[in-house]
Amino acid sequence: MASNAAERALDQSVDIESYMLDLGRQARAASRVIARSSTAQKNAALLLMADAIQARREPISEANQLDLEAGKAKGLDSAMLDRLALTPARIDNMIEGLRQVAALPDPVGEISDMRFRPSGIQVGKMRVPLGVVGIIYESRPNVTCEAASLCLKSGNAVILRGGSEALHSNQAIAQCIEIGLSAAGIDPNAVQVVATTDRAAVGRLITMTEYVDVIIPRGGKSLIERISAEARVPVIKHLDGICHVYIDDKADYQKAMDIAINAKTQRYGTCNTMETLLVAQGIAARILPALAKAYKDAGVEMRACKQSLALMDGAIAATPADWSTEYLAPILAIKIVADLDEAMDHIAQYSSAHTEAIVTEDFSRAQRFLREVDSSSVIVNASTRFADGFEYGLGAEIGISTDKLHARGPVGLEGLTSQKYIVLGDGQIRT
């Protein structure tokens, strides 16, 4: 954002330590201000941000084109370039996401579980912001908008550190965020975008325990592994998106076809894309030949188990590594399993605990799958591509968490808050 510290960071002679400490101090001060901002004020800022993005679509697209051209020159792969691109539809989604977040109930200050104790006091819980959130991400410049909106609505200040490959796009979006904050009378330091690409800035951000309350990394496995290993600040994360679809022998044929094709081919470079297809023995001979043709027509490379090879024209033999690989590409591992139990055993061994789906018309099997599969999203009769904050009605998401503590699954407003106990009395003393 347009803070003095951010301006100084553009000067390569600026000391990273001093710069990051400035950002931290400003974020901590802003977090106290934003935590007490009214819902109306926060919503106004979000809607003004949306209006600014709409008005500045052309500059945003031009900035994104600069990043795409630079990315191609650097040899970024197709999946990375896809995540980097801000298409007209993705700009529309950013605008819609801001407006959806503005329309969502404000979680801050929500009181629940109030109850009287024998002493006469009332005890309950109040939802409160986390404080200062640090977000480190690669490629996807729309994260700048999503993160700002969710942190703002949940009453948190945020420090955003995007990848160097999206520098121009992030700065263009940051200008729109600043317009919205300033017009709503909110301290622009509530959302700060790190203006240096120096990797040392990341190292400092993830260790500033005095200023930052939680870190959320979004990007490749190497980035998230580094953050997890080096951070002193608590981290909300997921490493891989090894997602499964299991087609049960009690599945509706057309539903199974549609879901299995969509889960893989709707978009390849996302963490909720299916990477392994499991098919029950009882339906394999009927459905796999048709799926093979559909995948072949879509340009998907099929890596199949020994049983599947005989049923899938154009498939090649899978290796053991294929079951534990997140491709983020038009490649799919396929395996025939005996039944639901074998499917769940395979998922338990190889899943990254992100998203798994079952296609079945058997209610009992669907219920077992929901209860027994230990992933952050478990789906019945729908594509894994729905495992997304926008699709779940969160307005946007700040990331997917496969951890079991503090938040799990798509992290929206509630995941960016905590709870504290509150006690109401009328002069009671403990005896």
DOZAKOL-717619 format. One record per residue (C-alpha): residue in three letters; x, y, z. Coordinates in steps of 0.001 Angstrom, whole numbers, padded with zeros to 6 digits, always signed. Last residue first. Layout:
% residues N
ALAXYZ...
***
This chain:
% residues 431
THR-015885-017853+048039ARG-015743-016251+044603ILE-017303-012813+044294GLN-020468-011859+042395GLY-021175-008157+041843ASP-023582-008507+038956GLY-021681-010663+036530LEU-021100-011161+032843VAL-018155-013334+031734ILE-016642-013452+028273TYR-014508-016263+026925LYS-012488-015537+023811GLN-013006-016861+020342SER-010857-016776+017236THR-011258-015202+013831LEU-009780-015721+010402GLY-011371-019159+010044GLU-014774-017555+010630LEU-014253-015197+007694GLY-013122-017774+005166VAL-010595-020595+005258PRO-011503-023386+002852GLY-010924-026678+004696ARG-009843-026785+008333ALA-009183-023976+010812HIS-007377-023962+014164LEU-006256-027038+014287LYS-006863-030101+012100ASP-004475-029015+009352THR-005574-029475+005747SER-006209-025756+005408ILE-007303-024255+002124GLY-006564-020599+001476ILE-007820-017068+001965GLU-011189-017931+000590ALA-013788-015855-001167GLY-017428-015027-000648LEU-017692-017870+001888GLY-020566-019371-000068TYR-019010-022826-000447GLU-018392-022163-004151PHE-016350-019039-003353GLY-014447-020833-000601ASP-013510-023756-002833ALA-013971-027492-002691PHE-016442-027420-005607ARG-013758-028709-007981THR-014003-032070-006199SER-017040-032721-008383ALA-020383-033776-006932ASN-022127-036990-005886VAL-021017-037025-002235ILE-018156-034804-001098VAL-015618-034859+001726SER-013676-031646+002387SER-010880-031313+004978SER-010037-034992+004699ASP-010461-037930+007084VAL-012685-040329+005153GLU-014661-042323+007728ARG-017813-040332+008387LEU-018552-038981+004899PHE-017584-042262+003221ARG-019742-044228+005644GLN-022693-041941+004941ALA-022294-042387+001183ARG-022108-046138+001637SER-025320-046138+003660PHE-027139-043952+001149ASP-026289-046098-001898GLU-026703-043978-005023THR-022951-043570-005353VAL-020267-041184-006580ILE-017731-040564-003825ALA-015548-037484-003492GLU-012280-036654-001715THR-010749-033263-000898HIS-007592-032073+000924ALA-006342-034771+003283SER-003122-035288+001243SER-004477-038689+000239TYR-002170-041658-000308GLN-002666-044151+002514ALA-006111-043126+003796ILE-007337-042739+000222HIS-006206-046267-000657ASP-007889-047689+002447MET-011044-045739+001588ALA-011133-047274-001889GLU-010424-050742-000494ASP-013349-050375+001883LEU-015674-049030-000798ASP-015133-052044-003057ALA-012689-054142-005051VAL-010581-051302-006374ILE-009682-050380-009951LYS-007046-047656-010199ILE-006594-044594-012382ALA-003872-041910-012150LEU-004553-038763-014173ILE-002334-036355-016105PRO-003524-033096-017652ALA-001446-030999-015188LEU-001420-029958-011538TYR+000223-033378-011084GLU-000078-033923-007342THR+001693-037264-006958SER+001154-039925-004295TRP-000599-042603-006363ASP+001659-041923-009349ALA+004791-042837-007402PRO+003813-046530-007393THR+003990-046525-011212ALA+001001-046424-013544ALA+001061-048278-016839ILE+000014-046285-019889ALA-003495-045533-021133GLY-004393-045095-024804ASP-007435-047357-024796MET-008640-047969-021264LEU-010127-051351-020363ALA-007032-053572-020441LEU-004994-050903-018708SER-007461-050709-015817GLN-006503-054098-014384LYS-002778-053301-014448CYS-003223-049881-012835ALA-003602-046854-015085ARG-001673-043730-015931MET-003920-041747-018278GLU-002530-038661-020060VAL-005369-036166-020528GLY-005686-034537-023949ALA-009416-033846-023675ASP-010236-036398-026388LYS-008123-038954-024525TYR-009957-038183-021288ALA-013344-038657-022949LYS-012257-041861-024709ALA-010829-043302-021507LEU-014001-042380-019643ALA-016059-044399-022102PRO-013761-047419-021763LEU-013745-047016-017950ILE-017520-047020-017423ARG-018862-050483-018183ALA-015850-052629-017422ALA-015190-050692-014175ILE-018688-050946-012685GLY-018333-053981-010419GLN-014616-053543-009841ALA-015200-050180-008168VAL-013350-047252-009734LEU-010752-045011-008094LEU-009678-041895-009979THR-006527-040154-008767GLU-005449-036521-009344MET-008835-034804-009063THR-008515-031001-009169ASN-008949-029300-005785CYS-005373-027943-005665THR-005728-026134-008970GLY-003669-026278-012159TYR-005805-028564-014301ARG-009125-026807-014710GLN-012467-028317-015743THR-010603-031436-016916LYS-010094-033600-013856ALA-013120-033111-011596ASN-015262-032380-014654ILE-014595-035720-016339ALA-015109-037841-013219ILE-018191-035849-012235ASP-019925-036076-015620MET-019198-039770-016112ALA-020220-040707-012568LYS-023439-038723-012797GLN-024211-040430-016096TYR-023633-043924-014709ASP-025489-043498-011408ALA-023180-045091-008873LYS-023933-048371-007075ASP-020617-049899-008205ASP-018936-046936-006513ILE-016949-044357-008449TYR-014306-042966-006080VAL-012942-039487-006829HIS-009633-038609-005209CYS-007701-035417-004458ILE-003932-035140-004000GLY-003921-031419-003249ASP-000571-030982-001589LEU+001134-028967+001167HIS-001753-027376+003054LYS-001391-024466+005401ILE-002302-022331+008417VAL+001001-021358+010108PRO+001757-020161+013662VAL+004611-017575+013762ARG+008095-018976+014322ALA+008267-019958+010677GLU+011289-021792+009277ALA+010093-025342+008594SER+006462-024561+007747ILE+007470-021606+005565ARG+010035-023687+003682GLU+007617-026579+003184ILE+004963-024130+001950LEU+007308-022588-000596SER+008596-025959-001822LYS+005049-027312-002168GLY+003942-024519-004446GLY+001815-021571-003459ARG-000336-020120-000721PRO+001253-019532+002688ILE-000898-018308+005596ILE+001014-016867+008542VAL-000598-016089+011907ASP-000258-013534+014701VAL+002257-011085+013229TYR+003740-008158+015193GLU+005744-009532+018122THR+006075-012928+016475MET+007979-011425+013558THR+009530-014735+012409ILE+007475-015405+009271LEU+007833-011814+008055ARG+011624-011814+008411GLY+012207-014820+006193VAL+009707-013525+003676ALA+011461-010158+003458ALA+014773-011933+002920ARG+013401-013140-000402ASP+013843-009626-001817THR+010856-008950-004092THR+010174-005614-002380ALA+006873-003766-002166VAL+005252-005838+000570VAL+001532-005162+000177GLN-000067-003590+003235VAL-003756-003835+004126ALA-004803-002268+007445ASN-002086+000279+006683PRO-004651+002085+004545ASP-006311+003343+007779ILE-010062+003273+007154GLY-012054+006369+006171ALA-014230+004593+003623ALA-012639+006485+000722SER-009188+005618+002054LEU-009932+001915+002277GLY-011521+001717-001170ILE-008799+003666-002953GLU-006117+001672-001154ILE-007658-001584-002349CYS-007740-000288-005912GLN-004061+000662-005742ALA-003278-002783-004350ILE-004849-004364-007436ALA-002384-002546-009693GLN+000498-003381-007320ASN-000416-007055-007354SER-000593-007168-011150HIS+002799-005483-011567LEU+004550-007779-009064ALA+002972-011040-010219GLU+006210-012947-011091SER+007903-011496-008008GLY+005558-013511-005825GLY+003095-011864-003465ARG+003772-010734+000099LEU+000634-009443+001786ILE+000627-007976+005296VAL-002866-008039+006780ALA-004823-006204+009465ASN-007717-008197+010848GLY-011340-007250+011502SER-012983-010251+009845LYS-014282-008053+007011LEU-010817-006590+006381CYS-009041-009946+006476LEU-011555-011452+004082SER-011422-008587+001600ALA-007642-008151+001658ALA-007044-011851+001189GLU-009402-012105-001767CYS-007974-009023-003497THR-004317-009963-003177VAL-005228-013587-003890ASN-006409-012422-007323PRO-002708-012041-008136ARG-002304-015833-008340SER+001393-016386-008999GLU+002815-017186-005584TYR+001631-016438-002072ILE+002744-015300+001353ILE+000011-014027+003683GLY+000756-012456+007054VAL-002256-011943+009315VAL-002311-009353+012085GLY-004955-009553+014821LEU-006799-012892+015066PRO-010130-011058+015066VAL-012719-011779+017793ARG-015722-014057+018242MET-017218-013820+021734LYS-017821-016814+023984GLY-020075-017361+026974VAL-020251-017372+030762GLN-023007-015764+032836ILE-022336-015323+036546GLY-024898-016397+039134SER-022571-018627+041147PRO-024444-021711+039919ARG-023388-020815+036335PHE-025663-019165+033810ARG-025149-019809+030112MET-024078-017894+027028ASP-023041-020284+024262SER-022553-017590+021611ILE-021628-013936+021171GLU-020739-012504+017748GLY-018401-009533+018204VAL-016670-010008+014859PRO-018472-012499+012619ASP-019858-009869+010238PRO-022657-011494+008247LEU-021859-011801+004539ALA-023008-009139+002063ALA-019642-007331+002016VAL-017942-010686+001395GLN-020237-011248-001572ARG-019449-007811-002984LEU-015726-008385-002743GLY-016069-011839-004326GLU-018149-010419-007178ILE-015409-007936-008015MET-012690-010581-007823ASN-014836-012978-009846ASP-015318-010362-012583ILE-011534-009934-012691ARG-011308-013703-013053ALA-013809-013671-015921PRO-011907-010893-017706THR-008772-013062-017460LEU-006159-012311-014816ALA-003416-014809-015681LEU-000887-015859-013032ARG-002527-019187-012193ASP-002538-020123-015873LEU+001069-019003-016230MET+002062-021289-013364ALA+000231-024253-014895SER+001749-023551-018322ASP+005337-023558-017046LEU+007318-020392-016378GLY+010163-020025-018887LYS+011520-016652-017755ALA+010395-015017-021014LYS+006937-016506-020519GLY+006790-015043-017029ALA+007894-011600-018241GLU+005132-011621-020850LEU+002593-012754-018261ASP+003704-010087-015770LEU+003436-007303-018339GLN+000033-008645-019375ASN-001094-008455-015756ALA-000232-004767-015613GLU-002237-004152-018788SER-005179-006124-017405ILE-005126-004109-014164PRO-004846-000829-016090GLU-007883-001858-018204ARG-010047-003034-015323ARG-009605+000215-013408ALA-013239+001281-013032GLN-014371-002234-012116ILE-011473-002609-009701ALA-012358+000729-008081ASP-016039-000211-007778ALA-015102-003464-006052MET-012801-001598-003662LEU-015640+000847-002915LEU-017883-002110-002105LEU-015293-003524+000286ALA-014695-000172+001970ALA-018424+000360+002485ASN-018703-003095+004021LYS-015955-002300+006515GLN-017598+000990+007485ALA-021022-000586+007854THR-019627-003411+009990SER-018145-000835+012316SER-014417-000483+012844ARG-013203-001656+016264ALA-010912-004413+015013ILE-009793-002134+012155VAL-008243+000341+014577ARG-006461-002216+016738SER-005182-003990+013631ALA-003884-000695+012242ALA-001399-000347+015102ARG-000191-003914+014618ALA+000032-003432+010856GLN+002060-000244+011203ARG+004482-001898+013605GLY+004854-004909+011330LEU+005388-002853+008197ASP+008045-000784+009949LEU+009695-003968+011216MET+009745-005235+007643TYR+011492-002096+006403SER+014034-002019+009175GLU+015061-005627+008594ILE+015009-005226+004835ASP+017517-002348+004925VAL+016741+000051+002086SER+019401+000187-000621GLN+017036-001357-003162ASP+014763+001687-002956LEU+011298+000310-003574ALA+011152-000492+000094ARG+011115+003222+000906GLU+007704+003607-000724ALA+006346+000682+001266ALA+007626+002183+004502ASN+006040+005551+003727SER+002716+003832+003179ALA+001028+003609-000204MET+000000+000000+000000
***
